Amino acid sequence: MLQAEIPRVADLRVTIIGEECFVTRITSSDRSLVDWRRPDSTIAYATSELPGKILAQCQAMLDRFGLLYGAFDFIEKAEGELVFLEVNPTGEWAWLEDRLGFPMRESFIRLFFGH
């Protein structure tokens, strides 16, 4: 699959576990970087927030698909607009917990066991 390149200032990985949302803003000093997952890229991670309307749309998508978990990817354009790329129902998450201290394991425990 191919898509047009969208100029970005950052990428957002939005991880929703049940009713909990964890937002990671991913940036690079290399403005030509197209995919932050490239092994040789130098990137920085920071916690962030998602506008309420976008979060509601993400939750609605999960509800529509009958999912309790989703890893959403967005591009943040220079003017702040977020461009939706995909939702992955099996997206990786543990590296975000390790890097940013998100309590994701606890969120899964609450989701599955109600604790």
C-alpha angles and dihedrals in degrees: 000000000000131000134179114270111255115209108239142189092191145348124235125212108196113192116192119191110180105306095341123097129198118189124197122189111207120198138173134194086222102087090190092062110121101176120033090199092070105122096228096049123114108223140164128217126209135169114253143168134246124223110256093241092054092046090052090051091050091050090048090052092052090047091050091052093042092242130146094191135042139163107212123195124205136173117224111215123209093262090052098257114145118222116202115228107170149319117232115201090200100034119153117257112160094086089060092053090050095048100039105023095243110168093231098141089055090050091055091048090052091046096050102031104023095236 
